[in-house]
Amino acid sequence: MKKETLDFEGALKKLETIVQKLESPAVPLQEGFALYEEGMQLSARMKRELNEIEKKVKILQKDAKGDLQEADFEPEENE
């Protein structure tokens, strides 16, 4: 069976659906575990995508003369 390819937004929507299902007490243990594994895989993939995008993001800063200079984006450590 061919694995579907989701864009970031599609993966986020699927992850939200998985979380909603996991919050239901009616989900059997085996199904819940399979959903959990799928959610963790989606989450890891999305984190990798975000990290790659962060590497590409540039910010503009004014130097002492007031001219704009391009610099790399450096996320805060607690993210």
URHU-V388681 format. One record per residue. PHI is phi in degrees with one decimal (* if undefined). Layout:
phi=PHI
phi=PHI
This chain:
phi=*
phi=-75.2
phi=-75.3
phi=-75.4
phi=-105.7
phi=-106.7
phi=-78.2
phi=-58.6
phi=-64.6
phi=-64.6
phi=-64.8
phi=-64.0
phi=-62.5
phi=-64.6
phi=-63.8
phi=-62.5
phi=-64.0
phi=-61.4
phi=-61.2
phi=-60.2
phi=-65.0
phi=-66.4
phi=-75.4
phi=-80.5
phi=-72.0
phi=-82.6
phi=-76.5
phi=-62.7
phi=-53.7
phi=-63.5
phi=-65.8
phi=-61.3
phi=-65.5
phi=-63.7
phi=-63.6
phi=-59.4
phi=-60.7
phi=-62.3
phi=-63.2
phi=-65.7
phi=-65.6
phi=-62.1
phi=-60.4
phi=-63.7
phi=-62.8
phi=-65.8
phi=-64.0
phi=-61.3
phi=-61.2
phi=-63.5
phi=-62.5
phi=-64.4
phi=-65.9
phi=-58.3
phi=-64.4
phi=-91.5
phi=-74.7
phi=-117.7
phi=-121.0
phi=-106.0
phi=-127.8
phi=-85.6
phi=-86.2
phi=-59.9
phi=-84.3
phi=92.4
phi=-82.3
phi=-80.8
phi=-125.3
phi=-83.4
phi=-139.5
phi=-72.2
phi=-78.4
phi=-121.4
phi=-66.7
phi=-67.1
phi=-64.5
phi=-82.8
phi=-87.7
